């Protein structure tokens, strides 16, 4: 992404509130990701400047937790649950279906920028397994056909 | 009449919000409100209709298309329009066979209104506790025998007492709501369905240890839980239940929520504290224990959500009443998240001392597939698989520990014959290898090496002596790892070797996967007699490995086949088998 596209002024509010509060690094990073969809390099540099925490340490924290991303994601972020109940109820089939339909691997984004796929830890909706979340919505009791249908509908909705 | 819709995360995912909107648009005059998780997750969305005498009609698997039928029932009282939606007597037993303490308000009260909790005797236990001395409160908890519900089962009073005895004015009470065990969701359900119960339990705990600050560390993957907890805290602050001089007792306590960022190891209490302080969640060396030096190096006490959810009930009903339930060494009730291949999956709270059979078969209704029960996984990545032969094991910390599994936080994933146990061990090692924080060598490298061996075995490249080597590695990791994550990471491997050694041997010696799950070890075949020649399999095969003429039996070229299983999933005649 070009540097000019990251509007750092959006971070002012967050940094004014938390920069001086000790122990707030994770909170600041969460807000940053909410704003940009990922953690842009420029934002990390600004956070370092304002909090006095070294960029190396910020990266250390950012890479430790699965929530944080360092690349932009697509319009729809598919989070496929990898929990035990989903595993037992064949989530592997759903993963394969998504990979085939979108032609991407875990952690990648489709060329048109529409879908990103991320395998995540248990979403806690085990009774509906296999489960995925797309942005804020949860989809349960998935089958390969149902998954294809959901992806198709989202693709159509985006056009 | 009033209508209550179950809107926990599961309910909403199943379509409860759509149902609520449809009911509102159907012109129903009765009051429509929300409640949290009823626990009958396999029947979601659930709509409860109470008549003027508070008699309940429970409708299940409701869709937005049923709104008019429901409206007609509400108007006329004539049940015929919704008869097919009424929960069966058999399914109702799922709840009637339970004893609910931690979940007592879940799925009954409105989690977004503090008055609903107060009407259900909410905050009376806090008032009572504040009229006692902190030592008396700890004594009641000691009598109750309450033990930590997060996994380790450590006596709660002991931790409270240690934090109480610790020198220092500034202390912290922390709730671990970083429910990381895949397959467990009771903590999410408690926060989403009865957040004030958690707050009340925490305030009582804070008073007992002398803390003025309470912190809840919640998983970021639980947005609804965070939203409802925030709302509940704000309401409690408005009523003066959180803040300065609570109920005029002189006791003050503030509340903060911290969202976790996705790291299983943060379930370990010192790693959780590191994360709360904004660092990488890597465990600290113990001692010192958090009770002496925890959050910001101040005395801190950490308990899990379900533990706190029992506290208010214990204060109101007395430690003896809680201790009257359960076994010699395990008191009270425990909540289980029963999932997997079980017919009725959901939340089950029962007194300790019941058996696994009671939960899986009597309450859970047995298997949902036609395949026999094989094993139940308990305790997530720190636990193990308990085989069908031990189905009568009593639910008790010691008895479950003796099987090689653990009580854990209460995830119970039920498996049938189609689940490969070596594959299950691989699944958990893949998880722990990824989630290992990397601080100690035994865990960081040991889990990786175990995973590599399991991958080899499931790929048909197992060697004589692999099982023994795995066992040796398991024991050295158990001995050498720094924290609970590493020390328990070998459990899934050890228990599957202990109870399913023949499956490991089949993978290694015969290069076969008896469950038919490991793709490298199976072959797909078409049963000529069953194949009608519909060509569906051939059309779906990504590598053109299937040939045949229309209306005549097809054949799979096993040299070309990549074992993706697409033909197997797509065949409508059961003509394709895995061998």
Interface residues (C-beta under 8 A of the other chain):
Chain A: X22 X23 X24 X25 X26 X27 X29 X30 X60 X61 X64 X65 X66 X67 X68 X82 X83 X84 X85 X87 X88 X89 X93 X96 X100 X120 X121 X122 X123 X124 X125 X126 X127 X128 X129 X131 X136 X137 X138 X139 X140 X144
Chain B: X9 X10 X12 X13 X14 X41 X42 X44 X179 X180 X181 X182 X183 X184 X185 X188 X219 X220 X221 X222 X223 X258 X259 X260 X261 X262 X263 X264 X275 X276 X277 X278 X279 X280 X281 X296 X337 X339 X340 X341 X345 X346 X377 X380 X411 X413 X414 X415 X419 X424 X427 X428 X431 X437 X542 X564 X565 X569
